[in-house]
């Protein structure tokens, strides 16, 4: 792959996809593979996930560049592999989910450092620019020009999963839906609960497992619907695969803000149909009426691959969500869920297509 060995930057916050990258690299060419020794990636805490009073964040106000010094333990000739950060000296590879990770997801900072970022990315020190999606590559090109676009490479996350997919051809009596997100409000949790309650009232041949931090004001609401079961996050990834995805039919991911949506790719690898929102790169995994349904979100941090003006303002974004009229969106979710419940052959088709798309494009 590369003549020099790779030293993965020891970021304080590493998600499962970051650990997957380390584990998937040829171990002979990795200097610090022990960085991926922990079993699960970091997640958003319960306090952060449920907070509705967003505090002032100086990182979102002061224009900062995500640039890091070369780790002292890294050998001189090694290539530093970082997620979202430029490395101050020496050769490096940068991996980004969207270009704004280079400025700590501060869109206003990007205009201040645009020329510096472009200069560093086009330098010989930058061995490669790994974009998590084509949406990311397109966004990077729009911001920094054709040369940066041509240098960047789309590197989808690689999952080493080989599940039993006998369920693809099996028509179940009960359709099992699954929702996984620590961030209930910004991942469309409320709209989903309202939608599923209506579906269950019309046809109870379905269940919904939600792995999430449920707000206290919705506990009694959920208790009134026998089809919904809540599980708190913290469950290992392996257990989610084995106990949930292996036995579920449809992932529902009605997010308002993702750059990618790793959980969608994981669900596809398990032969699940998908109901999701058309946000940033999700359309690269979900094809409407092919392996599920792709819905327009009632609000999004993205306008295509461009950030909206409230992208930096977490407080404003959350307040907009909490005061949002989700009636129409919830109805669309309801129609999508109900259509799958009442059409078992369509579900089988969606699951097959999802599995085939994963194997042909992402495996």
Secondary structure as GFF3:
##gff-version 3
##sequence-region A 1 363
A	DSSP	beta_strand	6	8	.	.	.	ID=ss1
A	DSSP	alpha_helix	16	24	.	.	.	ID=ss2
A	DSSP	three_ten_helix	27	29	.	.	.	ID=ss3
A	DSSP	three_ten_helix	33	36	.	.	.	ID=ss4
A	DSSP	alpha_helix	46	50	.	.	.	ID=ss5
A	DSSP	alpha_helix	58	61	.	.	.	ID=ss6
A	DSSP	beta_strand	67	68	.	.	.	ID=ss7
A	DSSP	beta_strand	79	83	.	.	.	ID=ss8
A	DSSP	beta_strand	86	87	.	.	.	ID=ss9
A	DSSP	beta_strand	92	96	.	.	.	ID=ss10
A	DSSP	three_ten_helix	99	103	.	.	.	ID=ss11
A	DSSP	alpha_helix	107	121	.	.	.	ID=ss12
A	DSSP	beta_strand	126	131	.	.	.	ID=ss13
A	DSSP	alpha_helix	134	144	.	.	.	ID=ss14
A	DSSP	alpha_helix	146	151	.	.	.	ID=ss15
A	DSSP	beta_strand	152	154	.	.	.	ID=ss16
A	DSSP	three_ten_helix	166	169	.	.	.	ID=ss17
A	DSSP	beta_strand	175	180	.	.	.	ID=ss18
A	DSSP	alpha_helix	189	202	.	.	.	ID=ss19
A	DSSP	beta_strand	206	211	.	.	.	ID=ss20
A	DSSP	three_ten_helix	216	218	.	.	.	ID=ss21
A	DSSP	alpha_helix	219	223	.	.	.	ID=ss22
A	DSSP	beta_strand	228	231	.	.	.	ID=ss23
A	DSSP	alpha_helix	237	239	.	.	.	ID=ss24
A	DSSP	pi_helix	240	244	.	.	.	ID=ss25
A	DSSP	three_ten_helix	245	247	.	.	.	ID=ss26
A	DSSP	beta_strand	250	253	.	.	.	ID=ss27
A	DSSP	alpha_helix	262	269	.	.	.	ID=ss28
A	DSSP	beta_strand	273	277	.	.	.	ID=ss29
A	DSSP	three_ten_helix	282	284	.	.	.	ID=ss30
A	DSSP	beta_strand	292	295	.	.	.	ID=ss31
A	DSSP	beta_strand	302	303	.	.	.	ID=ss32
A	DSSP	beta_strand	306	307	.	.	.	ID=ss33
A	DSSP	alpha_helix	314	322	.	.	.	ID=ss34
A	DSSP	alpha_helix	327	342	.	.	.	ID=ss35
A	DSSP	alpha_helix	344	357	.	.	.	ID=ss36
A	DSSP	pi_helix	358	362	.	.	.	ID=ss37
###
